[in-house]
Amino acid sequence: MYERKTIPNLNCGLDLIGEILYGKWKIRLLWFINEGHQRPSELQRKIPDASRRVLNIQLKELEEHELVTRKIYPVIPPKVEYSLTDFGKTLIPVIAALGQWSDAHEERLREVISRQVISSDLDVSLMN
C-alpha cells in the first residue's frame, strides 16, 4: 500500500477537497454508488478502464474518509456492498455541478485535451 512521505497541505478548502477526491476514479465511484451500483463487480463494469486493485484502493480511501460505507454479508462467497454515508451524499450536488459545467464546455474541453494528447504523443515520438 502507498505510504505518504510528505505531510499534506491542508490550509484551505481546495486543499482539503483535493486530499479527499485525489484519485482518477473517486468521483466516478461516488457517482455510480449514488446511482445504486453498490457491488464491486458492478463498479468494475461501469469503469472498465480501472483495474480491480485500483478500484479497491480508492474505495478503501473513500471509506477511510467517511464518504462510503462497506457492508459485508456473511454468505459464501462473501457479498460486499458499498453505500454513501450522509456525509458522502453531500458531495453529489457538487459532482453534479462539475458534470454540468463539463457538459456546457464539452467541445472546448475535448479540443484542449486532444491538443494535449497529440502534443504529448509528438514529444514521445521525437525522443525515439
Legacy VTK file of the C-alpha trace (Angstrom):
# vtk DataFile Version 3.0
C-alpha trace
ASCII
DATASET POLYDATA
POINTS 128 float
0.000 0.000 0.000
1.142 3.537 -0.706
2.771 5.261 2.232
2.725 9.064 2.218
6.152 10.628 2.577
5.095 14.260 2.945
2.561 15.940 5.187
-0.425 17.214 3.177
-1.037 20.947 2.919
-4.487 21.486 4.454
-4.640 25.268 4.593
-7.854 25.830 2.647
-10.967 24.110 1.397
-9.448 23.365 -2.011
-6.525 21.583 -0.347
-8.957 19.545 1.744
-11.168 18.502 -1.175
-8.074 17.682 -3.208
-6.886 15.301 -0.491
-10.286 13.618 -0.300
-11.014 13.329 -4.034
-7.481 12.866 -5.378
-7.594 9.700 -7.453
-8.618 9.141 -11.029
-11.766 7.155 -10.274
-13.070 8.523 -6.958
-15.592 10.999 -8.365
-17.000 8.359 -10.700
-17.128 5.790 -7.878
-19.119 8.188 -5.711
-21.473 8.965 -8.590
-22.081 5.328 -9.509
-22.599 4.289 -5.874
-25.152 7.094 -5.589
-26.895 5.735 -8.711
-27.272 2.361 -6.996
-24.271 0.422 -8.317
-23.114 -0.943 -4.989
-21.303 -4.197 -5.687
-17.585 -4.123 -6.610
-18.313 -6.131 -9.773
-20.942 -3.569 -10.847
-18.489 -0.732 -10.272
-15.843 -2.603 -12.280
-18.277 -2.920 -15.200
-19.102 0.795 -15.002
-15.375 1.718 -15.004
-13.720 -0.952 -17.193
-10.508 1.074 -17.692
-9.687 0.826 -13.984
-8.076 -2.281 -12.557
-9.890 -4.089 -9.747
-6.923 -3.381 -7.467
-7.029 0.392 -8.066
-10.797 0.490 -7.558
-10.417 -1.403 -4.278
-7.712 1.002 -3.085
-9.801 4.040 -3.965
-12.933 2.542 -2.384
-10.925 1.899 0.792
-9.721 5.527 0.792
-13.303 6.771 0.318
-14.300 4.569 3.246
-11.439 5.949 5.386
-12.601 9.478 4.532
-16.114 8.516 5.704
-17.736 9.091 2.300
-18.799 5.468 1.761
-19.547 2.513 3.980
-18.871 -1.117 3.160
-21.239 -3.849 4.255
-20.039 -7.441 4.169
-22.772 -10.068 4.159
-21.954 -13.356 5.926
-22.574 -15.652 2.963
-20.374 -17.916 0.862
-18.938 -16.465 -1.317
-18.789 -13.177 0.613
-21.031 -10.427 -0.674
-19.887 -6.807 -0.342
-21.911 -3.674 -0.992
-20.949 -0.018 -0.781
-23.247 2.866 0.010
-22.800 6.579 0.510
-22.748 7.947 4.017
-24.803 11.037 4.791
-21.505 12.938 4.558
-20.795 11.368 1.135
-24.258 12.332 -0.104
-23.389 15.997 0.448
-20.805 15.700 -2.362
-23.330 14.584 -5.004
-24.621 18.112 -5.811
-21.006 19.270 -6.170
-20.197 16.381 -8.527
-23.402 17.106 -10.473
-22.379 20.769 -10.823
-18.955 19.729 -12.151
-20.659 17.428 -14.658
-22.987 20.207 -15.807
-20.040 22.583 -16.242
-18.215 19.935 -18.271
-21.297 19.307 -20.425
-21.646 23.056 -21.064
-17.998 23.280 -22.173
-17.677 19.821 -23.724
-16.452 20.909 -27.157
-13.765 23.228 -25.803
-12.606 20.665 -23.231
-12.331 17.950 -25.910
-10.225 20.275 -28.088
-7.891 21.189 -25.231
-7.460 17.581 -24.117
-6.964 16.362 -27.700
-4.308 19.019 -28.300
-2.518 17.962 -25.134
-2.609 14.257 -26.092
-1.345 14.976 -29.618
1.430 17.196 -28.257
2.439 14.551 -25.726
2.464 11.819 -28.405
4.565 14.037 -30.678
7.089 14.674 -27.870
7.421 10.933 -27.260
7.920 10.148 -30.962
10.584 12.846 -31.258
12.511 11.303 -28.352
12.647 7.922 -30.082
LINES 1 129
128 0 1 2 3 4 5 6 7 8 9 10 11 12 13 14 15 16 17 18 19 20 21 22 23 24 25 26 27 28 29 30 31 32 33 34 35 36 37 38 39 40 41 42 43 44 45 46 47 48 49 50 51 52 53 54 55 56 57 58 59 60 61 62 63 64 65 66 67 68 69 70 71 72 73 74 75 76 77 78 79 80 81 82 83 84 85 86 87 88 89 90 91 92 93 94 95 96 97 98 99 100 101 102 103 104 105 106 107 108 109 110 111 112 113 114 115 116 117 118 119 120 121 122 123 124 125 126 127
